[in-house]
């Protein structure tokens, strides 16, 4: 099972904080370092020093790491125009030597849009824009060298685009996630290399994966082509007291995290992830690290949990 580190810098982190975690994750052998794409803090935290831009952060990390994969979980389609986003992602992929993945969603946090002057249309239009953005991004990157790309949609129009630059990876992995019962599975089937369901019980995750399987079959795609992943908050310790301390540092209690398969002692987490793998078919999990100062927790998971997940 792939283990990926997932951070929420809008809760209060600067670039140096993220670099420290990314380098520690790389040294410990984690598969990837991901970050959220938000401009406003959530809950009872200061959020200082303030938000950082996802792709500016990843561009810096691309040059200051060497092996770990980098990405977003997930970008909001309301934040950026698809053409400039395609350019930025392709450039960062080149800067990293082909280590970038793009998670893209419809956007949901209305307050951050109001705080930074970003239009926030209704849910239906946000999904329409997400669909067009996925069509444009994959269309631009998939246009043969020397070709031109055009798109005429309800929200975006591209005329005679040279479709440059190209990512190093072809295709660059796209991640789609969410709980929508119809449009989300359809988008995952059409565009995604990975389907991610975050912060949900195993039965909910399994049910959504079944919808994605059906959507793939409806368009003639093999469902096995998609990586299946989940995301959960971590609080892993050598004993119950350490678990409680880490949960509290993340602003939670052990009871709050009772549904997370990556909250508990090492033995409990290994057992829980094994059960999740059997029940849902996940082969990848994003470990939401809320206390970015706790690099010891990353070392603990890498040294004592990860090896047991690799056993037959």
C-alpha positions in Angstrom: 0.0 0.0 0.0 1.3 3.4 -0.9 1.6 5.9 2.0 1.4 9.6 1.0 1.7 12.6 3.3 -1.1 15.1 3.0 -0.8 18.6 4.6 -3.3 21.5 5.2 -1.1 24.6 5.1 -4.1 27.0 5.3 -4.3 26.0 9.0 -1.0 27.8 9.6 2.2 27.0 7.7 4.7 28.8 5.5 6.8 27.4 2.7 9.7 26.5 5.1 7.3 24.4 7.2 6.1 22.5 4.1 9.7 22.0 2.8 10.8 20.5 6.2 7.9 18.0 6.1 8.4 17.2 2.4 12.1 16.5 2.9 11.4 14.4 6.0 8.8 12.4 4.1 11.2 11.9 1.2 14.0 10.7 3.5 11.6 8.3 5.3 10.6 6.7 2.0 7.0 8.0 1.6 5.5 7.7 -1.9 4.4 11.3 -2.2 3.9 14.7 -0.5 0.6 16.4 -1.2 -1.0 19.6 0.0 -4.5 21.1 0.0 -5.6 24.0 -2.1 -7.3 26.5 0.2 -7.0 30.2 0.9 -8.8 30.4 4.3 -8.2 28.5 7.6 -10.9 26.3 9.0 -11.8 25.9 12.7 -10.4 27.5 15.8 -6.8 28.2 14.6 -5.1 31.5 13.7 -4.1 30.4 10.2 -1.0 32.6 10.5 1.2 33.3 8.6 -1.6 33.0 6.0 -2.3 30.9 3.0 0.3 29.8 0.5 -0.5 29.1 -3.2 -0.5 25.4 -4.1 1.5 25.5 -7.3 4.0 28.1 -6.2 4.7 25.8 -3.2 5.0 22.7 -5.4 7.3 24.5 -7.8 9.7 25.3 -5.0 9.5 21.7 -3.7 10.1 20.4 -7.2 13.6 21.9 -7.1 14.3 21.1 -3.4 13.4 17.4 -3.5 14.5 14.7 -5.8 12.4 11.5 -5.6 9.1 12.1 -3.8 6.0 12.6 -5.9 4.2 15.9 -5.5 0.6 17.0 -5.9 -2.7 18.6 -4.8 -5.6 17.0 -3.0 -7.4 18.8 -4.6 -7.3 22.0 -6.6 -10.5 24.0 -6.8 -11.8 24.5 -10.4 -13.1 27.9 -9.2 -9.6 29.2 -8.4 -7.9 29.1 -11.8 -8.5 29.3 -15.5 -7.8 26.0 -17.2 -5.3 27.2 -19.7 -2.9 28.9 -17.2 -3.4 25.9 -14.9 -2.3 23.6 -17.6 0.8 25.7 -18.2 1.6 25.8 -14.5 1.2 22.1 -13.8 3.2 21.1 -16.9 6.0 23.5 -15.9 6.2 22.1 -12.4 6.2 18.6 -13.7 9.2 19.5 -15.8 10.9 21.2 -12.9 10.4 18.0 -10.8 11.6 15.7 -13.6 8.1 14.2 -14.0 6.9 13.8 -10.4 3.7 15.8 -10.3 0.0 14.7 -10.0 -3.0 16.9 -10.3 -6.1 16.5 -8.1 -9.0 18.6 -9.2 -12.4 19.2 -7.7 -15.4 21.5 -8.1 -14.7 23.6 -5.0 -16.9 23.8 -1.9 -15.7 26.4 0.7 -17.7 29.5 0.0 -16.1 31.6 2.7 -12.6 31.5 1.2 -14.1 32.6 -2.1 -15.7 35.6 -0.4 -12.5 36.4 1.5 -10.4 36.6 -1.6 -12.9 37.9 -4.2 -13.3 34.6 -6.1 -16.7 34.0 -7.8 -18.6 31.1 -6.3 -21.4 29.8 -8.6 -23.9 27.2 -7.7 -23.1 23.5 -7.4 -24.3 22.6 -10.9 -22.2 25.3 -12.6 -19.2 24.4 -10.5 -19.5 20.8 -11.8 -20.0 22.1 -15.3 -16.8 24.1 -15.0 -14.9 21.2 -13.5 -15.9 19.0 -16.4 -14.8 21.6 -19.0 -11.5 22.1 -17.1 -10.8 18.4 -17.1 -11.5 18.2 -20.8 -9.3 21.2 -21.5 -6.4 20.1 -19.4 -6.3 16.6 -20.8 -6.9 17.9 -24.3 -4.0 20.4 -24.1 -1.6 17.9 -22.7 -2.7 15.2 -25.1 -2.4 17.3 -28.3 0.4 16.0 -30.4 3.6 18.1 -30.7 3.1 20.7 -33.4 -0.6 20.4 -33.3 -3.3 22.9 -32.2 -6.1 22.6 -29.7 -9.5 24.3 -29.8 -12.4 24.0 -27.3 -15.8 25.7 -27.4 -17.6 25.2 -24.1 -20.3 27.0 -22.1 -17.7 28.5 -19.8 -14.3 28.3 -21.5 -13.2 28.8 -25.1 -9.7 28.1 -26.5 -8.9 29.1 -30.0 -5.9 27.7 -32.0 -3.8 26.9 -28.9 -0.3 25.6 -29.4 -1.0 23.4 -26.4 2.4 24.1 -24.8 4.2 23.4 -22.7 3.9 19.6 -22.4 4.3 17.8 -19.1 7.2 15.3 -18.8 4.7 12.6 -18.0 2.4 11.4 -20.6 -0.3 11.1 -19.4 0.2 13.2 -16.3 -1.9 11.5 -13.5 -5.2 13.2 -12.7 -7.0 12.5 -9.4 -10.8 12.9 -9.1 -12.6 12.5 -5.8 -15.7 13.1 -3.9 -19.1 11.7 -2.9 -21.3 12.7 -5.8 -23.3 9.6 -6.8 -23.5 10.4 -10.6 -21.2 13.1 -11.9 -18.2 12.3 -9.8 -18.0 8.7 -10.9 -18.5 9.7 -14.5 -15.7 12.2 -14.3 -13.4 9.7 -12.7 -14.2 7.2 -15.4 -13.5 9.6 -18.2 -10.5 11.5 -16.9 -8.8 10.1 -13.8 -5.9 7.8 -13.1 -7.0 7.7 -9.5 -10.3 8.0 -7.5 -10.0 9.3 -4.0 -12.6 9.3 -1.2 -11.6 11.3 1.9 -12.6 11.1 5.5 -15.4 8.5 5.1 -16.2 5.1 6.5 -15.2 2.0 4.7 -18.7 1.1 3.5 -19.2 4.6 2.0 -15.8 4.4 0.2 -16.6 0.9 -1.1 -20.1 2.0 -2.4 -18.5 5.0 -4.2 -15.9 2.7 -5.8 -18.7 0.5 -7.1 -20.3 3.5 -8.8 -17.0 4.3 -10.4 -16.7 0.7 -11.6 -20.1 1.0 -13.2 -19.3 4.3 -14.8 -16.1 2.8 -16.3 -17.9 -0.2 -17.6 -20.5 2.1 -19.2 -17.8 3.8 -21.4 -15.8 0.6 -22.0 -13.0 1.4 -19.6 -11.4 -1.3 -17.4 -12.1 -0.2 -13.8 -8.9 -1.8 -12.8 -7.0 1.0 -14.5 -7.9 3.4 -11.7 -6.0 3.6 -8.4 -8.3 3.6 -5.4 -7.3 5.7 -2.5 -8.6 7.2 0.7 -7.5 10.0 3.0 -7.6 10.2 6.8 -6.2 12.1 9.7 -3.3 10.4 11.5 -2.6 10.0 15.2 -0.3 7.0 15.4 1.6 6.2 18.6 3.6 3.5 20.4 0.9 3.4 23.1 -2.5 4.9 23.9 -1.0 7.9 25.7 1.0 8.8 22.7 -2.0 8.4 20.4 -4.1 10.7 22.7 -1.3 13.3 22.7 -1.0 13.3 18.9 -4.8 13.5 18.5 -4.9 16.5 20.8 -2.0 18.2 18.9 -4.1 17.8 15.8 -7.1 19.5 17.5 -9.0 16.2 17.9 -9.6 13.6 20.5 -9.1 9.8 20.1 -12.9 9.5 20.0 -13.1 12.0 17.1 -10.7 9.8 15.1 -12.2 6.5 16.0 -13.3 6.1 12.3 -9.8 6.7 11.0 -7.8 3.6 10.1 -4.6 5.6 10.7 -5.4 6.6 14.3 -4.2 4.2 17.0 -1.2 2.2 18.1 1.0 0.7 15.4 -0.6 -2.7 15.7 -4.1 -1.2 15.6 -3.3 0.8 12.4 -1.7 -2.1 10.6 -4.8 -4.2 11.4 -7.2 -1.4 10.4 -5.4 -0.8 7.1 -5.5 -4.5 6.3 -9.2 -4.6 6.9 -9.7 -1.5 4.7 -7.7 -3.0 1.9 -10.0 -6.1 2.0 -13.2 -4.2 2.3 -12.6 -1.3 -0.2 -9.7 -2.4 -2.4 -7.7 0.7 -1.6 -4.0 0.5 -2.5 -3.1 4.0 -1.5 -3.8 6.2 1.6 -3.2 9.9 2.2 -2.0 10.5 5.8 -3.4 13.9 6.8 -0.7 15.4 9.0 -2.1 18.4 10.9 0.8 18.9 13.4 3.5 19.8 11.0 6.1 19.9 13.8 5.7 16.2 14.6 8.2 14.6 12.3 8.7 11.8 14.8 5.3 10.5 13.9 6.3 10.3 10.2 9.4 8.3 11.2 7.3 6.0 13.4 4.8 5.2 10.6 7.6 4.7 8.0 9.7 2.4 10.2 6.9 0.4 12.0 3.7 0.6 9.9 4.9 0.7 6.3 7.1 -2.5 6.4 4.1 -4.5 7.7 1.9 -3.3 4.8 4.4 -4.5 2.3 4.2 -8.1 3.6 2.2 -10.6 1.4 
